[in-house]
Amino acid sequence: MIVAIASENGLVAGHFGRCPGYVLFEIENGGIAWKKEIANPGHEPGFLPPYLADLGVQCIIAGGMGSRAQTLFAEKGIETCTGIQGPIDEAIKDYISGNLQPGPSSCDHSSGVHNCE
């Protein structure tokens, strides 16, 4: 299973689409098989779901993500976990152990104003 975490300076980024990059982890047998950092190829509506699906991503972890993006990822069979904060390495450890606690998205697009922490 490949998990993508929105990344900014070693922390889980507050906005999935506008973060500087992603850290991809291949999870096998309850551990990390490999880790790879990739740059964000750009924030264009509808681009990231097929792009990440083509990379084999099955789960996304981020601080925030708009509801439209979450729907597009779901259509590609990709799970989204939002409301996550802190170091990326802690987030992936919590995910693997089943202790990741998703919460409200830190990004609010509902008002038409982009407000991400």
PDB file as gemmi writes it, atoms N, CA and C in Angstrom:
CRYST1    1.000    1.000    1.000  90.00  90.00  90.00 P 1                      
ATOM      1  N   MET A   1       0.850  -1.173   0.000  1.00  0.00           N  
ATOM      2  CA  MET A   1       0.000   0.000   0.000  1.00  0.00           C  
ATOM      3  C   MET A   1       0.891   1.231   0.000  1.00  0.00           C  
ATOM      4  N   ILE A   2       0.542   2.215  -0.816  1.00  0.00           N  
ATOM      5  CA  ILE A   2       1.292   3.466  -0.858  1.00  0.00           C  
ATOM      6  C   ILE A   2       0.452   4.570  -0.219  1.00  0.00           C  
ATOM      7  N   VAL A   3       1.072   5.279   0.723  1.00  0.00           N  
ATOM      8  CA  VAL A   3       0.446   6.390   1.433  1.00  0.00           C  
ATOM      9  C   VAL A   3       1.200   7.657   1.054  1.00  0.00           C  
ATOM     10  N   ALA A   4       0.460   8.719   0.726  1.00  0.00           N  
ATOM     11  CA  ALA A   4       1.055  10.024   0.426  1.00  0.00           C  
ATOM     12  C   ALA A   4       0.708  10.988   1.551  1.00  0.00           C  
ATOM     13  N   ILE A   5       1.726  11.670   2.061  1.00  0.00           N  
ATOM     14  CA  ILE A   5       1.499  12.668   3.108  1.00  0.00           C  
ATOM     15  C   ILE A   5       1.892  14.036   2.566  1.00  0.00           C  
ATOM     16  N   ALA A   6       0.966  14.989   2.664  1.00  0.00           N  
ATOM     17  CA  ALA A   6       1.255  16.364   2.266  1.00  0.00           C  
ATOM     18  C   ALA A   6       2.358  16.888   3.181  1.00  0.00           C  
ATOM     19  N   SER A   7       3.405  17.459   2.576  1.00  0.00           N  
ATOM     20  CA  SER A   7       4.607  17.787   3.335  1.00  0.00           C  
ATOM     21  C   SER A   7       4.993  19.264   3.216  1.00  0.00           C  
ATOM     22  N   GLU A   8       5.404  19.808   4.357  1.00  0.00           N  
ATOM     23  CA  GLU A   8       5.971  21.160   4.381  1.00  0.00           C  
ATOM     24  C   GLU A   8       6.954  21.226   5.559  1.00  0.00           C  
ATOM     25  N   ASN A   9       8.234  21.287   5.229  1.00  0.00           N  
ATOM     26  CA  ASN A   9       9.294  21.382   6.243  1.00  0.00           C  
ATOM     27  C   ASN A   9       9.252  20.243   7.258  1.00  0.00           C  
ATOM     28  N   GLY A  10       9.001  19.023   6.795  1.00  0.00           N  
ATOM     29  CA  GLY A  10       8.995  17.859   7.676  1.00  0.00           C  
ATOM     30  C   GLY A  10       7.716  17.654   8.463  1.00  0.00           C  
ATOM     31  N   LEU A  11       6.756  18.546   8.258  1.00  0.00           N  
ATOM     32  CA  LEU A  11       5.475  18.459   8.963  1.00  0.00           C  
ATOM     33  C   LEU A  11       4.356  18.136   7.981  1.00  0.00           C  
ATOM     34  N   VAL A  12       3.257  17.619   8.509  1.00  0.00           N  
ATOM     35  CA  VAL A  12       2.068  17.406   7.685  1.00  0.00           C  
ATOM     36  C   VAL A  12       1.542  18.788   7.306  1.00  0.00           C  
ATOM     37  N   ALA A  13       1.436  19.049   6.016  1.00  0.00           N  
ATOM     38  CA  ALA A  13       1.006  20.359   5.520  1.00  0.00           C  
ATOM     39  C   ALA A  13      -0.481  20.585   5.776  1.00  0.00           C  
ATOM     40  N   GLY A  14      -0.839  21.840   5.969  1.00  0.00           N  
ATOM     41  CA  GLY A  14      -2.215  22.215   6.249  1.00  0.00           C  
ATOM     42  C   GLY A  14      -3.149  22.101   5.058  1.00  0.00           C  
ATOM     43  N   HIS A  15      -2.621  22.142   3.847  1.00  0.00           N  
ATOM     44  CA  HIS A  15      -3.473  22.063   2.652  1.00  0.00           C  
ATOM     45  C   HIS A  15      -2.847  21.109   1.657  1.00  0.00           C  
ATOM     46  N   PHE A  16      -3.569  20.056   1.311  1.00  0.00           N  
ATOM     47  CA  PHE A  16      -3.029  19.028   0.437  1.00  0.00           C  
ATOM     48  C   PHE A  16      -2.632  19.555  -0.937  1.00  0.00           C  
ATOM     49  N   GLY A  17      -3.467  20.326  -1.564  1.00  0.00           N  
ATOM     50  CA  GLY A  17      -3.203  20.769  -2.929  1.00  0.00           C  
ATOM     51  C   GLY A  17      -2.147  21.836  -3.058  1.00  0.00           C  
ATOM     52  N   ARG A  18      -1.936  22.617  -2.024  1.00  0.00           N  
ATOM     53  CA  ARG A  18      -1.016  23.746  -2.109  1.00  0.00           C  
ATOM     54  C   ARG A  18       0.294  23.542  -1.342  1.00  0.00           C  
ATOM     55  N   CYS A  19       0.551  22.326  -0.897  1.00  0.00           N  
ATOM     56  CA  CYS A  19       1.792  22.059  -0.162  1.00  0.00           C  
ATOM     57  C   CYS A  19       2.974  22.006  -1.139  1.00  0.00           C  
ATOM     58  N   PRO A  20       4.198  22.187  -0.633  1.00  0.00           N  
ATOM     59  CA  PRO A  20       5.375  22.128  -1.505  1.00  0.00           C  
ATOM     60  C   PRO A  20       5.645  20.733  -2.088  1.00  0.00           C  
ATOM     61  N   GLY A  21       5.265  19.693  -1.358  1.00  0.00           N  
ATOM     62  CA  GLY A  21       5.546  18.351  -1.850  1.00  0.00           C  
ATOM     63  C   GLY A  21       4.820  17.289  -1.058  1.00  0.00           C  
ATOM     64  N   TYR A  22       5.126  16.046  -1.407  1.00  0.00           N  
ATOM     65  CA  TYR A  22       4.502  14.887  -0.778  1.00  0.00           C  
ATOM     66  C   TYR A  22       5.582  13.881  -0.423  1.00  0.00           C  
ATOM     67  N   VAL A  23       5.377  13.179   0.670  1.00  0.00           N  
ATOM     68  CA  VAL A  23       6.246  12.064   1.018  1.00  0.00           C  
ATOM     69  C   VAL A  23       5.419  10.802   0.816  1.00  0.00           C  
ATOM     70  N   LEU A  24       5.917   9.927  -0.036  1.00  0.00           N  
ATOM     71  CA  LEU A  24       5.243   8.670  -0.323  1.00  0.00           C  
ATOM     72  C   LEU A  24       5.905   7.563   0.482  1.00  0.00           C  
ATOM     73  N   PHE A  25       5.084   6.721   1.073  1.00  0.00           N  
ATOM     74  CA  PHE A  25       5.561   5.578   1.841  1.00  0.00           C  
ATOM     75  C   PHE A  25       4.909   4.323   1.289  1.00  0.00           C  
ATOM     76  N   GLU A  26       5.704   3.298   1.048  1.00  0.00           N  
ATOM     77  CA  GLU A  26       5.152   1.980   0.723  1.00  0.00           C  
ATOM     78  C   GLU A  26       5.101   1.207   2.031  1.00  0.00           C  
ATOM     79  N   ILE A  27       3.900   0.779   2.401  1.00  0.00           N  
ATOM     80  CA  ILE A  27       3.696   0.029   3.637  1.00  0.00           C  
ATOM     81  C   ILE A  27       3.556  -1.449   3.274  1.00  0.00           C  
ATOM     82  N   GLU A  28       4.412  -2.280   3.864  1.00  0.00           N  
ATOM     83  CA  GLU A  28       4.359  -3.729   3.644  1.00  0.00           C  
ATOM     84  C   GLU A  28       4.597  -4.441   4.965  1.00  0.00           C  
ATOM     85  N   ASN A  29       3.809  -5.448   5.240  1.00  0.00           N  
ATOM     86  CA  ASN A  29       3.991  -6.281   6.432  1.00  0.00           C  
ATOM     87  C   ASN A  29       4.128  -5.451   7.711  1.00  0.00           C  
ATOM     88  N   GLY A  30       3.326  -4.404   7.818  1.00  0.00           N  
ATOM     89  CA  GLY A  30       3.319  -3.592   9.034  1.00  0.00           C  
ATOM     90  C   GLY A  30       4.510  -2.671   9.194  1.00  0.00           C  
ATOM     91  N   GLY A  31       5.259  -2.453   8.123  1.00  0.00           N  
ATOM     92  CA  GLY A  31       6.419  -1.559   8.196  1.00  0.00           C  
ATOM     93  C   GLY A  31       6.587  -0.757   6.920  1.00  0.00           C  
ATOM     94  N   ILE A  32       7.577   0.104   6.910  1.00  0.00           N  
ATOM     95  CA  ILE A  32       7.851   0.951   5.755  1.00  0.00           C  
ATOM     96  C   ILE A  32       8.865   0.253   4.851  1.00  0.00           C  
ATOM     97  N   ALA A  33       8.466  -0.064   3.626  1.00  0.00           N  
ATOM     98  CA  ALA A  33       9.352  -0.708   2.660  1.00  0.00           C  
ATOM     99  C   ALA A  33      10.246   0.328   1.980  1.00  0.00           C  
ATOM    100  N   TRP A  34       9.667   1.490   1.657  1.00  0.00           N  
ATOM    101  CA  TRP A  34      10.449   2.587   1.094  1.00  0.00           C  
ATOM    102  C   TRP A  34       9.746   3.910   1.328  1.00  0.00           C  
ATOM    103  N   LYS A  35      10.535   4.966   1.203  1.00  0.00           N  
ATOM    104  CA  LYS A  35      10.060   6.340   1.402  1.00  0.00           C  
ATOM    105  C   LYS A  35      10.630   7.175   0.265  1.00  0.00           C  
ATOM    106  N   LYS A  36       9.794   8.026  -0.329  1.00  0.00           N  
ATOM    107  CA  LYS A  36      10.232   8.849  -1.458  1.00  0.00           C  
ATOM    108  C   LYS A  36       9.565  10.211  -1.375  1.00  0.00           C  
ATOM    109  N   GLU A  37      10.334  11.265  -1.549  1.00  0.00           N  
ATOM    110  CA  GLU A  37       9.786  12.622  -1.564  1.00  0.00           C  
ATOM    111  C   GLU A  37       9.622  13.076  -3.002  1.00  0.00           C  
ATOM    112  N   ILE A  38       8.467  13.670  -3.288  1.00  0.00           N  
ATOM    113  CA  ILE A  38       8.220  14.226  -4.623  1.00  0.00           C  
ATOM    114  C   ILE A  38       7.705  15.652  -4.476  1.00  0.00           C  
ATOM    115  N   ALA A  39       8.006  16.474  -5.453  1.00  0.00           N  
ATOM    116  CA  ALA A  39       7.506  17.853  -5.463  1.00  0.00           C  
ATOM    117  C   ALA A  39       6.046  17.862  -5.887  1.00  0.00           C  
ATOM    118  N   ASN A  40       5.321  18.850  -5.415  1.00  0.00           N  
ATOM    119  CA  ASN A  40       3.949  19.050  -5.858  1.00  0.00           C  
ATOM    120  C   ASN A  40       4.004  19.495  -7.320  1.00  0.00           C  
ATOM    121  N   PRO A  41       3.376  18.749  -8.228  1.00  0.00           N  
ATOM    122  CA  PRO A  41       3.442  19.108  -9.642  1.00  0.00           C  
ATOM    123  C   PRO A  41       2.573  20.311 -10.008  1.00  0.00           C  
ATOM    124  N   GLY A  42       1.841  20.844  -9.054  1.00  0.00           N  
ATOM    125  CA  GLY A  42       1.005  22.016  -9.316  1.00  0.00           C  
ATOM    126  C   GLY A  42      -0.414  21.804  -8.850  1.00  0.00           C  
ATOM    127  N   HIS A  43      -1.038  22.888  -8.442  1.00  0.00           N  
ATOM    128  CA  HIS A  43      -2.397  22.821  -7.908  1.00  0.00           C  
ATOM    129  C   HIS A  43      -3.375  23.268  -8.985  1.00  0.00           C  
ATOM    130  N   GLU A  44      -3.841  22.292  -9.742  1.00  0.00           N  
ATOM    131  CA  GLU A  44      -4.875  22.560 -10.739  1.00  0.00           C  
ATOM    132  C   GLU A  44      -6.055  21.665 -10.390  1.00  0.00           C  
ATOM    133  N   PRO A  45      -7.250  22.223 -10.317  1.00  0.00           N  
ATOM    134  CA  PRO A  45      -8.416  21.416  -9.959  1.00  0.00           C  
ATOM    135  C   PRO A  45      -8.528  20.147 -10.798  1.00  0.00           C  
ATOM    136  N   GLY A  46      -8.666  19.019 -10.092  1.00  0.00           N  
ATOM    137  CA  GLY A  46      -8.863  17.743 -10.754  1.00  0.00           C  
ATOM    138  C   GLY A  46      -7.602  17.032 -11.209  1.00  0.00           C  
ATOM    139  N   PHE A  47      -6.426  17.654 -11.093  1.00  0.00           N  
ATOM    140  CA  PHE A  47      -5.199  17.035 -11.586  1.00  0.00           C  
ATOM    141  C   PHE A  47      -4.616  15.993 -10.631  1.00  0.00           C  
ATOM    142  N   LEU A  48      -4.563  16.317  -9.342  1.00  0.00           N  
ATOM    143  CA  LEU A  48      -3.874  15.444  -8.389  1.00  0.00           C  
ATOM    144  C   LEU A  48      -4.514  14.057  -8.202  1.00  0.00           C  
ATOM    145  N   PRO A  49      -5.830  13.909  -8.214  1.00  0.00           N  
ATOM    146  CA  PRO A  49      -6.380  12.553  -8.042  1.00  0.00           C  
ATOM    147  C   PRO A  49      -5.872  11.544  -9.077  1.00  0.00           C  
ATOM    148  N   PRO A  50      -5.946  11.823 -10.383  1.00  0.00           N  
ATOM    149  CA  PRO A  50      -5.423  10.820 -11.323  1.00  0.00           C  
ATOM    150  C   PRO A  50      -3.899  10.703 -11.271  1.00  0.00           C  
ATOM    151  N   TYR A  51      -3.204  11.810 -11.019  1.00  0.00           N  
ATOM    152  CA  TYR A  51      -1.747  11.789 -10.934  1.00  0.00           C  
ATOM    153  C   TYR A  51      -1.290  10.854  -9.813  1.00  0.00           C  
ATOM    154  N   LEU A  52      -1.851  11.029  -8.628  1.00  0.00           N  
ATOM    155  CA  LEU A  52      -1.453  10.194  -7.487  1.00  0.00           C  
ATOM    156  C   LEU A  52      -1.963   8.761  -7.634  1.00  0.00           C  
ATOM    157  N   ALA A  53      -3.130   8.582  -8.235  1.00  0.00           N  
ATOM    158  CA  ALA A  53      -3.628   7.228  -8.494  1.00  0.00           C  
ATOM    159  C   ALA A  53      -2.667   6.483  -9.423  1.00  0.00           C  
ATOM    160  N   ASP A  54      -2.138   7.169 -10.428  1.00  0.00           N  
ATOM    161  CA  ASP A  54      -1.175   6.556 -11.346  1.00  0.00           C  
ATOM    162  C   ASP A  54       0.119   6.163 -10.640  1.00  0.00           C  
ATOM    163  N   LEU A  55       0.446   6.830  -9.527  1.00  0.00           N  
ATOM    164  CA  LEU A  55       1.624   6.483  -8.734  1.00  0.00           C  
ATOM    165  C   LEU A  55       1.336   5.342  -7.756  1.00  0.00           C  
ATOM    166  N   GLY A  56       0.082   4.898  -7.719  1.00  0.00           N  
ATOM    167  CA  GLY A  56      -0.298   3.789  -6.849  1.00  0.00           C  
ATOM    168  C   GLY A  56      -0.739   4.191  -5.460  1.00  0.00           C  
ATOM    169  N   VAL A  57      -0.940   5.494  -5.234  1.00  0.00           N  
ATOM    170  CA  VAL A  57      -1.348   5.973  -3.911  1.00  0.00           C  
ATOM    171  C   VAL A  57      -2.740   5.453  -3.583  1.00  0.00           C  
ATOM    172  N   GLN A  58      -2.886   4.935  -2.356  1.00  0.00           N  
ATOM    173  CA  GLN A  58      -4.174   4.419  -1.904  1.00  0.00           C  
ATOM    174  C   GLN A  58      -4.724   5.177  -0.706  1.00  0.00           C  
ATOM    175  N   CYS A  59      -3.887   6.016  -0.082  1.00  0.00           N  
ATOM    176  CA  CYS A  59      -4.320   6.806   1.067  1.00  0.00           C  
ATOM    177  C   CYS A  59      -3.543   8.105   1.084  1.00  0.00           C  
ATOM    178  N   ILE A  60      -4.240   9.194   1.431  1.00  0.00           N  
ATOM    179  CA  ILE A  60      -3.637  10.513   1.548  1.00  0.00           C  
ATOM    180  C   ILE A  60      -3.844  11.022   2.956  1.00  0.00           C  
ATOM    181  N   ILE A  61      -2.773  11.574   3.528  1.00  0.00           N  
ATOM    182  CA  ILE A  61      -2.830  12.174   4.856  1.00  0.00           C  
ATOM    183  C   ILE A  61      -2.480  13.646   4.711  1.00  0.00           C  
ATOM    184  N   ALA A  62      -3.316  14.526   5.280  1.00  0.00           N  
ATOM    185  CA  ALA A  62      -3.076  15.962   5.190  1.00  0.00           C  
ATOM    186  C   ALA A  62      -3.766  16.682   6.342  1.00  0.00           C  
ATOM    187  N   GLY A  63      -3.354  17.907   6.550  1.00  0.00           N  
ATOM    188  CA  GLY A  63      -4.049  18.730   7.523  1.00  0.00           C  
ATOM    189  C   GLY A  63      -5.420  19.118   7.020  1.00  0.00           C  
ATOM    190  N   GLY A  64      -5.493  19.462   5.735  1.00  0.00           N  
ATOM    191  CA  GLY A  64      -6.757  19.889   5.175  1.00  0.00           C  
ATOM    192  C   GLY A  64      -6.870  19.592   3.700  1.00  0.00           C  
ATOM    193  N   MET A  65      -8.115  19.507   3.260  1.00  0.00           N  
ATOM    194  CA  MET A  65      -8.427  19.243   1.861  1.00  0.00           C  
ATOM    195  C   MET A  65      -9.881  19.621   1.640  1.00  0.00           C  
ATOM    196  N   GLY A  66     -10.160  20.275   0.549  1.00  0.00           N  
ATOM    197  CA  GLY A  66     -11.525  20.650   0.235  1.00  0.00           C  
ATOM    198  C   GLY A  66     -12.402  19.435  -0.035  1.00  0.00           C  
ATOM    199  N   SER A  67     -13.697  19.602   0.144  1.00  0.00           N  
ATOM    200  CA  SER A  67     -14.621  18.474  -0.030  1.00  0.00           C  
ATOM    201  C   SER A  67     -14.666  17.981  -1.473  1.00  0.00           C  
ATOM    202  N   ARG A  68     -14.511  18.876  -2.453  1.00  0.00           N  
ATOM    203  CA  ARG A  68     -14.508  18.445  -3.860  1.00  0.00           C  
ATOM    204  C   ARG A  68     -13.316  17.530  -4.128  1.00  0.00           C  
ATOM    205  N   ALA A  69     -12.146  17.908  -3.604  1.00  0.00           N  
ATOM    206  CA  ALA A  69     -10.958  17.065  -3.786  1.00  0.00           C  
ATOM    207  C   ALA A  69     -11.159  15.705  -3.122  1.00  0.00           C  
ATOM    208  N   GLN A  70     -11.749  15.704  -1.933  1.00  0.00           N  
ATOM    209  CA  GLN A  70     -11.989  14.431  -1.249  1.00  0.00           C  
ATOM    210  C   GLN A  70     -12.902  13.534  -2.082  1.00  0.00           C  
ATOM    211  N   THR A  71     -13.904  14.121  -2.711  1.00  0.00           N  
ATOM    212  CA  THR A  71     -14.809  13.358  -3.571  1.00  0.00           C  
ATOM    213  C   THR A  71     -14.070  12.799  -4.783  1.00  0.00           C  
ATOM    214  N   LEU A  72     -13.209  13.614  -5.403  1.00  0.00           N  
ATOM    215  CA  LEU A  72     -12.453  13.151  -6.571  1.00  0.00           C  
ATOM    216  C   LEU A  72     -11.496  12.021  -6.201  1.00  0.00           C  
ATOM    217  N   PHE A  73     -10.865  12.112  -5.022  1.00  0.00           N  
ATOM    218  CA  PHE A  73      -9.992  11.030  -4.578  1.00  0.00           C  
ATOM    219  C   PHE A  73     -10.805   9.767  -4.307  1.00  0.00           C  
ATOM    220  N   ALA A  74     -11.961   9.908  -3.686  1.00  0.00           N  
ATOM    221  CA  ALA A  74     -12.820   8.752  -3.402  1.00  0.00           C  
ATOM    222  C   ALA A  74     -13.225   8.047  -4.694  1.00  0.00           C  
ATOM    223  N   GLU A  75     -13.490   8.818  -5.745  1.00  0.00           N  
ATOM    224  CA  GLU A  75     -13.844   8.237  -7.038  1.00  0.00           C  
ATOM    225  C   GLU A  75     -12.700   7.406  -7.615  1.00  0.00           C  
ATOM    226  N   LYS A  76     -11.467   7.715  -7.213  1.00  0.00           N  
ATOM    227  CA  LYS A  76     -10.291   6.956  -7.648  1.00  0.00           C  
ATOM    228  C   LYS A  76      -9.950   5.832  -6.670  1.00  0.00           C  
ATOM    229  N   GLY A  77     -10.787   5.657  -5.630  1.00  0.00           N  
ATOM    230  CA  GLY A  77     -10.541   4.615  -4.644  1.00  0.00           C  
ATOM    231  C   GLY A  77      -9.461   4.964  -3.648  1.00  0.00           C  
ATOM    232  N   ILE A  78      -9.189   6.261  -3.484  1.00  0.00           N  
ATOM    233  CA  ILE A  78      -8.140   6.720  -2.579  1.00  0.00           C  
ATOM    234  C   ILE A  78      -8.782   7.278  -1.307  1.00  0.00           C  
ATOM    235  N   GLU A  79      -8.382   6.719  -0.179  1.00  0.00           N  
ATOM    236  CA  GLU A  79      -8.858   7.173   1.136  1.00  0.00           C  
ATOM    237  C   GLU A  79      -8.180   8.497   1.491  1.00  0.00           C  
ATOM    238  N   THR A  80      -8.905   9.393   2.149  1.00  0.00           N  
ATOM    239  CA  THR A  80      -8.311  10.647   2.622  1.00  0.00           C  
ATOM    240  C   THR A  80      -8.454  10.741   4.136  1.00  0.00           C  
ATOM    241  N   CYS A  81      -7.375  11.140   4.792  1.00  0.00           N  
ATOM    242  CA  CYS A  81      -7.354  11.351   6.243  1.00  0.00           C  
ATOM    243  C   CYS A  81      -6.941  12.796   6.475  1.00  0.00           C  
ATOM    244  N   THR A  82      -7.859  13.627   6.927  1.00  0.00           N  
ATOM    245  CA  THR A  82      -7.571  15.044   7.144  1.00  0.00           C  
ATOM    246  C   THR A  82      -7.604  15.383   8.633  1.00  0.00           C  
ATOM    247  N   GLY A  83      -7.163  16.594   8.931  1.00  0.00           N  
ATOM    248  CA  GLY A  83      -7.123  17.045  10.319  1.00  0.00           C  
ATOM    249  C   GLY A  83      -5.877  16.568  11.040  1.00  0.00           C  
ATOM    250  N   ILE A  84      -4.889  16.106  10.292  1.00  0.00           N  
ATOM    251  CA  ILE A  84      -3.657  15.578  10.875  1.00  0.00           C  
ATOM    252  C   ILE A  84      -2.626  16.704  10.976  1.00  0.00           C  
ATOM    253  N   GLN A  85      -1.921  16.739  12.098  1.00  0.00           N  
ATOM    254  CA  GLN A  85      -0.876  17.741  12.316  1.00  0.00           C  
ATOM    255  C   GLN A  85       0.365  17.057  12.865  1.00  0.00           C  
ATOM    256  N   GLY A  86       1.487  17.758  12.801  1.00  0.00           N  
ATOM    257  CA  GLY A  86       2.718  17.263  13.408  1.00  0.00           C  
ATOM    258  C   GLY A  86       3.695  16.707  12.410  1.00  0.00           C  
ATOM    259  N   PRO A  87       4.766  16.097  12.930  1.00  0.00           N  
ATOM    260  CA  PRO A  87       5.810  15.540  12.066  1.00  0.00           C  
ATOM    261  C   PRO A  87       5.299  14.403  11.184  1.00  0.00           C  
ATOM    262  N   ILE A  88       5.775  14.377   9.958  1.00  0.00           N  
ATOM    263  CA  ILE A  88       5.380  13.343   9.002  1.00  0.00           C  
ATOM    264  C   ILE A  88       5.720  11.950   9.521  1.00  0.00           C  
ATOM    265  N   ASP A  89       6.908  11.794  10.100  1.00  0.00           N  
ATOM    266  CA  ASP A  89       7.315  10.470  10.578  1.00  0.00           C  
ATOM    267  C   ASP A  89       6.388   9.956  11.674  1.00  0.00           C  
ATOM    268  N   GLU A  90       5.871  10.845  12.508  1.00  0.00           N  
ATOM    269  CA  GLU A  90       4.919  10.434  13.550  1.00  0.00           C  
ATOM    270  C   GLU A  90       3.578  10.056  12.924  1.00  0.00           C  
ATOM    271  N   ALA A  91       3.156  10.815  11.913  1.00  0.00           N  
ATOM    272  CA  ALA A  91       1.876  10.529  11.253  1.00  0.00           C  
ATOM    273  C   ALA A  91       1.890   9.145  10.608  1.00  0.00           C  
ATOM    274  N   ILE A  92       2.982   8.799   9.933  1.00  0.00           N  
ATOM    275  CA  ILE A  92       3.019   7.489   9.273  1.00  0.00           C  
ATOM    276  C   ILE A  92       3.105   6.367  10.306  1.00  0.00           C  
ATOM    277  N   LYS A  93       3.830   6.583  11.392  1.00  0.00           N  
ATOM    278  CA  LYS A  93       3.878   5.576  12.463  1.00  0.00           C  
ATOM    279  C   LYS A  93       2.489   5.356  13.046  1.00  0.00           C  
ATOM    280  N   ASP A  94       1.762   6.450  13.284  1.00  0.00           N  
ATOM    281  CA  ASP A  94       0.402   6.331  13.811  1.00  0.00           C  
ATOM    282  C   ASP A  94      -0.521   5.633  12.813  1.00  0.00           C  
ATOM    283  N   TYR A  95      -0.350   5.923  11.525  1.00  0.00           N  
ATOM    284  CA  TYR A  95      -1.169   5.277  10.504  1.00  0.00           C  
ATOM    285  C   TYR A  95      -0.929   3.764  10.508  1.00  0.00           C  
ATOM    286  N   ILE A  96       0.335   3.377  10.515  1.00  0.00           N  
ATOM    287  CA  ILE A  96       0.688   1.957  10.474  1.00  0.00           C  
ATOM    288  C   ILE A  96       0.158   1.221  11.706  1.00  0.00           C  
ATOM    289  N   SER A  97       0.248   1.872  12.862  1.00  0.00           N  
ATOM    290  CA  SER A  97      -0.180   1.222  14.106  1.00  0.00           C  
ATOM    291  C   SER A  97      -1.693   1.289  14.326  1.00  0.00           C  
ATOM    292  N   GLY A  98      -2.396   2.009  13.453  1.00  0.00           N  
ATOM    293  CA  GLY A  98      -3.844   2.148  13.601  1.00  0.00           C  
ATOM    294  C   GLY A  98      -4.250   3.215  14.603  1.00  0.00           C  
ATOM    295  N   ASN A  99      -3.303   4.082  14.982  1.00  0.00           N  
ATOM    296  CA  ASN A  99      -3.576   5.122  15.973  1.00  0.00           C  
ATOM    297  C   ASN A  99      -3.727   6.521  15.390  1.00  0.00           C  
ATOM    298  N   LEU A 100      -3.782   6.631  14.062  1.00  0.00           N  
ATOM    299  CA  LEU A 100      -3.950   7.955  13.452  1.00  0.00           C  
ATOM    300  C   LEU A 100      -5.368   8.439  13.733  1.00  0.00           C  
ATOM    301  N   GLN A 101      -5.504   9.632  14.252  1.00  0.00           N  
ATOM    302  CA  GLN A 101      -6.802  10.182  14.641  1.00  0.00           C  
ATOM    303  C   GLN A 101      -7.193  11.342  13.722  1.00  0.00           C  
ATOM    304  N   PRO A 102      -7.866  11.056  12.600  1.00  0.00           N  
ATOM    305  CA  PRO A 102      -8.324  12.134  11.730  1.00  0.00           C  
ATOM    306  C   PRO A 102      -9.289  13.054  12.478  1.00  0.00           C  
ATOM    307  N   GLY A 103      -9.304  14.299  12.063  1.00  0.00           N  
ATOM    308  CA  GLY A 103     -10.192  15.277  12.670  1.00  0.00           C  
ATOM    309  C   GLY A 103     -10.741  16.188  11.604  1.00  0.00           C  
ATOM    310  N   PRO A 104     -11.318  17.293  12.022  1.00  0.00           N  
ATOM    311  CA  PRO A 104     -11.840  18.245  11.037  1.00  0.00           C  
ATOM    312  C   PRO A 104     -10.715  18.777  10.148  1.00  0.00           C  
ATOM    313  N   SER A 105     -11.024  18.955   8.901  1.00  0.00           N  
ATOM    314  CA  SER A 105     -10.055  19.496   7.959  1.00  0.00           C  
ATOM    315  C   SER A 105      -9.644  20.895   8.388  1.00  0.00           C  
ATOM    316  N   SER A 106      -8.344  21.181   8.318  1.00  0.00           N  
ATOM    317  CA  SER A 106      -7.852  22.516   8.680  1.00  0.00           C  
ATOM    318  C   SER A 106      -8.086  23.509   7.550  1.00  0.00           C  
ATOM    319  N   CYS A 107      -8.696  23.055   6.465  1.00  0.00           N  
ATOM    320  CA  CYS A 107      -8.923  23.893   5.296  1.00  0.00           C  
ATOM    321  C   CYS A 107     -10.423  24.050   5.074  1.00  0.00           C  
ATOM    322  N   ASP A 108     -10.873  25.283   4.980  1.00  0.00           N  
ATOM    323  CA  ASP A 108     -12.298  25.548   4.799  1.00  0.00           C  
ATOM    324  C   ASP A 108     -12.535  26.262   3.476  1.00  0.00           C  
ATOM    325  N   HIS A 109     -13.120  25.549   2.535  1.00  0.00           N  
ATOM    326  CA  HIS A 109     -13.451  26.136   1.233  1.00  0.00           C  
ATOM    327  C   HIS A 109     -14.939  26.472   1.139  1.00  0.00           C  
ATOM    328  N   SER A 110     -15.696  26.145   2.166  1.00  0.00           N  
ATOM    329  CA  SER A 110     -17.153  26.236   2.078  1.00  0.00           C  
ATOM    330  C   SER A 110     -17.661  27.649   1.833  1.00  0.00           C  
ATOM    331  N   SER A 111     -16.956  28.653   2.321  1.00  0.00           N  
ATOM    332  CA  SER A 111     -17.427  30.017   2.181  1.00  0.00           C  
ATOM    333  C   SER A 111     -16.964  30.653   0.864  1.00  0.00           C  
ATOM    334  N   GLY A 112     -16.180  29.915   0.093  1.00  0.00           N  
ATOM    335  CA  GLY A 112     -15.616  30.478  -1.128  1.00  0.00           C  
ATOM    336  C   GLY A 112     -14.308  31.200  -0.864  1.00  0.00           C  
ATOM    337  N   VAL A 113     -13.940  31.312   0.381  1.00  0.00           N  
ATOM    338  CA  VAL A 113     -12.676  31.944   0.778  1.00  0.00           C  
ATOM    339  C   VAL A 113     -11.720  30.839   1.169  1.00  0.00           C  
ATOM    340  N   HIS A 114     -10.514  30.902   0.665  1.00  0.00           N  
ATOM    341  CA  HIS A 114      -9.517  29.883   0.968  1.00  0.00           C  
ATOM    342  C   HIS A 114      -8.892  30.197   2.315  1.00  0.00           C  
ATOM    343  N   ASN A 115      -9.194  29.376   3.332  1.00  0.00           N  
ATOM    344  CA  ASN A 115      -8.722  29.627   4.702  1.00  0.00           C  
ATOM    345  C   ASN A 115      -8.084  28.365   5.249  1.00  0.00           C  
ATOM    346  N   CYS A 116      -6.767  28.236   5.057  1.00  0.00           N  
ATOM    347  CA  CYS A 116      -6.049  27.060   5.543  1.00  0.00           C  
ATOM    348  C   CYS A 116      -5.045  27.483   6.594  1.00  0.00           C  
ATOM    349  N   GLU A 117      -4.988  26.697   7.662  1.00  0.00           N  
ATOM    350  CA  GLU A 117      -4.034  26.991   8.732  1.00  0.00           C  
ATOM    351  C   GLU A 117      -2.651  26.551   8.334  1.00  0.00           C  
TER     352      GLU A 117                                                      
END                                                                             
